[in-house]
């Protein structure tokens, strides 16, 4: 392990190699970073602000860096970008939970690390950057798109080190605009400019113009090859796995799912089916669930309450396995899906795997294993220790966003979500049944915008700046779709719909 100890991300104090001082000729911090990566491709290259060097916990590095495709840092004092980045980015990466390992591209110069060989893959793209903080964030932002796992991780420091989280941004407005132009769609740059005019009371035209001279790397492809993760022997350890399936009015589809589960090379320990029918006089459509023999324990609940969250929470009360597979009632899967998934969970040392959930005839868009911004409630496998204690928020029962919300609970508990494109589940999108067919939401006549469950999600997980950015983008994006092209009338109408959505979201929070 190499450790670069620096002063305010500007001056190198010293470089240590496995605890011994290492002499290097390069005095520029960014250049030294690249030199060490080239000379020590198999070593972990760490950095640390000199003020905190004595509290840097080397004993935790093996836990933090489980494989070579991990970049991690931790912010004690210096957050490179201010929260103003939230004006144009509402992804989970922005609002970090500092108490747990949390997936984010927001890197800090206070402490962090990356494998030398992995770092070298970025030199051709970012080798000319002279600002160390900008460089770290550029690597992580571009890397996440290409399969680099980037984290904020409190384990870099010993527990006795005070964490007050009163973070100070390092980058100025000019760096923020440049970063947004380089790493996002250009439309985000103009959105950022408008948000500064509207909410910050400033007119940063020179920052905007300067950013246009930077080289854009948005969605640039970087290939880590096969060396990033050391593949283990392709056998499944003796893990147990439970499956939860909520269903409503999809008898034939559900029986197909159960048939696929019967054929798995690694069988579930048990399958929990929660069948819903709002008619209090109805009887089950699935008598074979209890009448037939199954190669796993099958638990069947038949209830007259509806709602996706209600059904999944009831099923989660029954789980006791090492892993929990969240399935839908209209999935189809090959016989080795569960086996492959358990192997990959072990290979990457992760707690949640979201599988490729492709529809018939659909084209695959994301083709790399990567950190995922949402959660699939019908195509994910979650470690039992998390699934057993986290429940779906029932306020989302009759709207949309319950899977996103559950994913945020996982992240805030320290469970990152990884997408795997090569393990596929076919989503048939059955034409009838489902959880939102039974009744219209109570706010249907009010026509709120956005949907109150989405508004509730923003209230729970967005910063105030992210919410302003979300609202601004929503208003601008829907203007071209509006029948009323008078901008003043349109804004007044959208503002009224926004207030209605906020009112409904407050009611949902009280339930």
Secondary structure, 3 states (H helix, E strand, C coil): CEEEEEECCCEEEEEEECCEECCCCCCEHHHHHHHHHHHCCCCEEEEEEHHHHHHECHHHHHHHCCCCCEEEEECCCEECCCHHHHHCCCCCCCCCCCCCCEECCCCCCCEEEEEHHHHHCCHHHHCCCCCHHHHHHHHHHHHHHCCCEEEECHHHECCCCCCCCCCEECCCHHHHHHHHHHHCCHHHHHHHHHHHHHHHCCCCHHHHHHHCCCCCCCCCCCCCCCCCCCCCCCCCCCCCEEEEEEECCCHHHHHHHHHHHHCCCCCCCEEEEEEECCCCCCCCCCCHHHHCCCCCEEEEEEECCCCHHHHHHHHHCCCCCCEEEEECCCEEECCCHHHHHHHHHHHCCCCEEEEEEEECCCCCCCCCCEECCCCCCCEEEEEHHHHCCCCCCHHHCCCCCHHHHHHHHHHHCCCCCEEEEEEEEEECCCCCCCCCCCCCCCCHHHCCCCCHHHHHHHHHHCCHHHHHHHHHHHHHHHHCCCCCCCHHHHHHHHHHHHHHHHHHHHHHHHC
